[in-house]
Amino acid sequence: MPVILDARGLCKNFGAVTAAAEVNAAIEKDSVVGLIGTNGAGKTTFINMITGYIKPDQGTIEYEGRDITPLPPRDITRLGICRSFQIPQLYPSLTVYENMLVGLGIVLRNARLAGFFHRREGDVPGYGKPAHEVAEHLLERFGLADYRDRNAQVLPGGARKLLDIALTMVAKPRILLLDEPTSGVSAQEKFGMMQMVLDAVRAEGATVLFVEHDMEVVSRFAQRVLAFYDGRIIADAPPQAALADENVRRYVSGNRA
Amino acid sequence: MRRDRTVVLVGVILAALLAGGPFLPQWAMFIVTIAFAQGLVALGLMLLLRAGLISFGQALYYCLGAYAAGALGRFVGIGDILVQMLAGALAAGTAAFILGFLLAKYRGIFFGLLSLALSMILYGLLVKNEALGSTDGFNILPSTLFGIRPGPDWVRYTVMASAAVVSLALALIVHRYLRTPLGRLAPAIKDNEIRVEYMGASARYAVHVKYVIAAVLAGVGGALAATTVGHIDPDMAFWTTSGEFIFVTILAGTGNVIAPFAGAFIYGAIRTTAYDLSPNTWQLSLGTALLLIIVFLPEGLWSLFKRHARHS
């Protein structure tokens, strides 16, 4: 598979704290990659650097051969790299459906398919359907149809997580970065939720990187694992091999041997 | 396609004013015209308020619009109502475009106080400016329309009719804007700018655009007020003037583009009545009115209309 995202030599320090030290990772198209590591190991920093929220002190990030390191988050989003958040970032005063429509409006505007002088809005790029149909379609896919007219503020935790991910899908991302998609979700629901998310994402065709602390979830859903420790990638292998790695067992998953 | 009720309502209001205008007493036409002028400013404030921004200095653009209209008469000799409004729009719009680069970065109290400070700078400049009449201001040329000067009985009607046509046309443009993706972004910016950025839009750009639109509306309103009253002075930029506009905006609510005009009209009516009944304590009556509205109609007068529409 061709490489879609290539991070080379990323370094980032926050004062005395090393958040990234020579991070190298080439992500293949359509793969599902799990990022593991203890808190403060550099997983979220890695995601933040890819999405332009934090600029690396050194190193470059190439997306389909193009250097995206200097771009602001909104430009990186427009190129097709979208993210969800550890704490869902929603529009709390709007309904679930309106949340989707705001996002779809941005997509249409960026594609110059809607605006003051457009008589009617065009179809959403990548979906070939009008915005309201795409909204319904995605809410259905993410199991949010029942919450359609509820305010985002009053959603249960799991639904908030799902809406946060559904919002990223409106732009038809090529790469999706999920920051702890199952955190705050009960152990029984984790697998079902992850399955639903990955089914939905793969149906639309996207490469996925997800941060996860539950090693069972990682070994079941990831095709490849990047293990972080102290700002470094200490293992980069398929789940079975990565989780069996001595360093990973010592520094990440706990010494259970 | 379903008929847009706002468009129908605008049509009805316009027709009623144009047809019924000649039968209104002069003072009533004055109140209606001033309500349009203030309603335009409030309409702009409504745009900002939807995005969670309160400008305590919108009088800056109101005053700029008025002085642009006045200067046109004083230095060029043009008194045409429509040209005055255009000049007001251009002056305010240009100033807001430039100042917007600074203001669009700020939110909350910082945005409010910075806008207040800017309006007080204009006030200070005007007070010191002899050529523009200092604290006394100056008189505006008698209003003309398309080069024709209406007879004394028809001046008020001509100004009111022009005000109605221009204001309602602008209201419809704003109504349309509110339905574009950029217009619909307002509550999203108020709620969560991080998400706005991570969906590929620039909150700062959206705020800048809203700020310029709001200023253009205020500029037209200022020009309109100038030609209606026939006199302008620096008090038009004073912070109490900005306060009045916020009063009208909160009174009206952010529900619909007609609301600010209705709010301005009701504000004018309350103020005139209060002044008539008790010249010394009219502020007290006005304050009580605002208090009652905030307590009982937190979404403004327009929510009354909406509630009614839902039941019918």
HADDOCK unambig.tbl for C-alpha pairs under 7 A between the chains (distance, minus, plus):
assign (segid A and resid 73 and name CA) (segid B and resid 197 and name CA) 6.51 0.50 0.50
assign (segid A and resid 73 and name CA) (segid B and resid 198 and name CA) 6.08 0.50 0.50
assign (segid A and resid 74 and name CA) (segid B and resid 197 and name CA) 5.12 0.50 0.50
assign (segid A and resid 74 and name CA) (segid B and resid 198 and name CA) 5.56 0.50 0.50
assign (segid A and resid 74 and name CA) (segid B and resid 199 and name CA) 6.56 0.50 0.50
assign (segid A and resid 74 and name CA) (segid B and resid 200 and name CA) 4.01 0.50 0.50
assign (segid A and resid 74 and name CA) (segid B and resid 201 and name CA) 5.89 0.50 0.50
assign (segid A and resid 74 and name CA) (segid B and resid 202 and name CA) 6.97 0.50 0.50
assign (segid A and resid 75 and name CA) (segid B and resid 200 and name CA) 6.31 0.50 0.50
assign (segid A and resid 77 and name CA) (segid B and resid 198 and name CA) 6.18 0.50 0.50
assign (segid A and resid 77 and name CA) (segid B and resid 199 and name CA) 6.24 0.50 0.50
assign (segid A and resid 77 and name CA) (segid B and resid 200 and name CA) 5.23 0.50 0.50
assign (segid A and resid 78 and name CA) (segid B and resid 200 and name CA) 5.40 0.50 0.50
assign (segid A and resid 89 and name CA) (segid B and resid 195 and name CA) 5.79 0.50 0.50
assign (segid A and resid 90 and name CA) (segid B and resid 192 and name CA) 6.78 0.50 0.50
assign (segid A and resid 90 and name CA) (segid B and resid 195 and name CA) 6.67 0.50 0.50
assign (segid A and resid 91 and name CA) (segid B and resid 188 and name CA) 5.79 0.50 0.50
assign (segid A and resid 91 and name CA) (segid B and resid 191 and name CA) 5.23 0.50 0.50
assign (segid A and resid 91 and name CA) (segid B and resid 192 and name CA) 5.89 0.50 0.50
assign (segid A and resid 92 and name CA) (segid B and resid 191 and name CA) 6.43 0.50 0.50
assign (segid A and resid 93 and name CA) (segid B and resid 191 and name CA) 6.81 0.50 0.50
assign (segid A and resid 102 and name CA) (segid B and resid 184 and name CA) 6.69 0.50 0.50
assign (segid A and resid 102 and name CA) (segid B and resid 185 and name CA) 6.38 0.50 0.50
assign (segid A and resid 103 and name CA) (segid B and resid 199 and name CA) 6.33 0.50 0.50
assign (segid A and resid 105 and name CA) (segid B and resid 181 and name CA) 4.63 0.50 0.50
assign (segid A and resid 106 and name CA) (segid B and resid 181 and name CA) 6.05 0.50 0.50
assign (segid A and resid 106 and name CA) (segid B and resid 200 and name CA) 6.77 0.50 0.50
assign (segid A and resid 106 and name CA) (segid B and resid 201 and name CA) 6.26 0.50 0.50
assign (segid A and resid 109 and name CA) (segid B and resid 181 and name CA) 6.36 0.50 0.50
assign (segid A and resid 114 and name CA) (segid B and resid 180 and name CA) 6.94 0.50 0.50
assign (segid A and resid 115 and name CA) (segid B and resid 180 and name CA) 5.21 0.50 0.50
assign (segid A and resid 115 and name CA) (segid B and resid 181 and name CA) 6.52 0.50 0.50
assign (segid A and resid 116 and name CA) (segid B and resid 177 and name CA) 6.08 0.50 0.50
assign (segid A and resid 116 and name CA) (segid B and resid 180 and name CA) 5.91 0.50 0.50
